[in-house]
Amino acid sequence: MAGGVHDLRKGGTRPLRPVLAFAFFCLMANSRAETPASPPPSDKKAADLEARRHDFQGVQDVIVQSEAQKKKIEAEIASYRDDRARLVSALIDARNKIDDAEARIAEAQSRLDTLTGSEAAIRRSLESRRGVLIEVLAALQRMGRKPPPALLAEPEDVLRAIRASMLLGAVLPELRSETEALAGDLQDLASLRESITREKADLASGLQARRDERARLEALIAARQKSIGAAGEALAAEQAKERALASRAANLKDLIARMESELDSARKAAEAARKADEERAKLSQQQIDEAKKRFAEAQRRDPARLAPAIAFADAKGMLSLPAQGTIIKYYGAPSDFGGVEKGLSLATRANAIVSAPSDGYIAFSGPWRSFGQLLIINAGGGYYVVLAGMARVDVAVGQFVLAGEPVGNMGDGATKTAAAVAIGATQPVLYVEFRKDGTAIDPGPWWSKPERQRVRG
């Protein structure tokens, strides 16, 4: 109000900021007035008992639901027992569902953060106008103690009547506009709270869906590894030999050479990769083109195959990143040790699923130096895919894996690898490197178009 409000007792003016609605103050007073009295002690005990019963029933419902989910997974695995293709297909399907659930969770969390910020802004707006309300109430109280004169009763006091009408004429329109603004704010606040409740429900649903799929995935991984058929003692001996070879390897090239020359399962995998290359060389161009077309469409890939569908060199522009995350270091960028990066570093969510980016045979699987859990996939044609920084690997040396098949887990990031320490990352970091004939190469051309855009970003 530009001119201010006249004090009826002194005839002066008092500056007044834009007027906050009297309705808000009344609303607060009514809410206090309508607050029920504290219940008697006996009623409070009954309410506490009912709340405990409700919590107990909720726990029982969760247990029943968990048992039902467990039986469902066990029945599914039993149907896959002798069918490797269906088992692998179910693994890839579970990984895709987890990726979808995590994407929905991230979107819901983002919307929830936005809504919460809007709610906080409206609250701050209402709080900032409390002082204006006090000034309005003071003026209205003065008017109440000394109301405007009636001209018929006191015609001689024309000056007081004029001043009173000026006051009411100035206050009422602005009070009305402030009341409407306040009503709008309160309505927006109520709407935001409803939206926040819905988003929280969606977020809880997404988290539950992810937990269910993770339980399914863990059981499927265990079933897959059990179906590999390696005897317990033989497998333990192989793993001990792997660790001994890894401890003597000077670098990645040396590690691959030692594994494939001295470890029986790695040697067999390398031989299988060579045979697959030879078989592909016999195919006609039409057959090669058809195989590339099927590989490009993930849903058409044959989960029963035991050899790479296409040559790794032909897979350019068709591969997906091995985990959901954000590129924080890329191939060719300056490294923290004075050179350049030989691969890319991907910051992931805690416990993110890691999948094989391409078909191939496991050449190494296990811890190595400061790389954390290291996985090397022989993709054929002299190409190798290196994945490092995982907390757990779920495949064994010599095993054939399909593009998109889960092979490991990132953990919660508590254990720091060399890559994570160098970057100063607080979340898990997956290091990805492509190698050809022992030399690191740029993996960029192999990623599908959306992934290439992410890498450039």
Buried (B, 14 or more C-beta within 10 A) or exposed (E): BEEEBBBBEEEEEEEBEEBBBBBBBEBEEEEEEEEEEEEEEEEEEEEEEEEEEEEEEEEEEEEEEEEEBEEEBEEBBEEBEEBBBBBBBBBBBBBBBBBBBBEBBBBBBEBBEEBEEBBEEBEEBBEEBEEBBEBBEBBBEBBEEEEBBEBEEEEEBEEBBEBBEEBEEBBEEBBEEBBEBBBEBBEBBEEBEEBBEBBEEBBEBBBEBBBBBBBBBBBBBEBBBEBEEBEEEEBEEBBEBBEEBBEEBEEBBEBBBBBBEBBEBBBBBBEBBBEBBEEBEEBEEEEBEEBBEBBBEBEEBEBEBEBBBBBBEBBEEBBBBBBBBEBBBBBBEEEEEEEEBBBBBBBBBEBBBBBBBBBBBBBBBBBBBBBBBBBBBBBBBBBBBBBBBBBBBBBBBBBBBBBBBBBBBBBEBEEBBBBBEBBEBEBBBBBBBBBBEEEBBBBBEBBBEEBBEBBEE
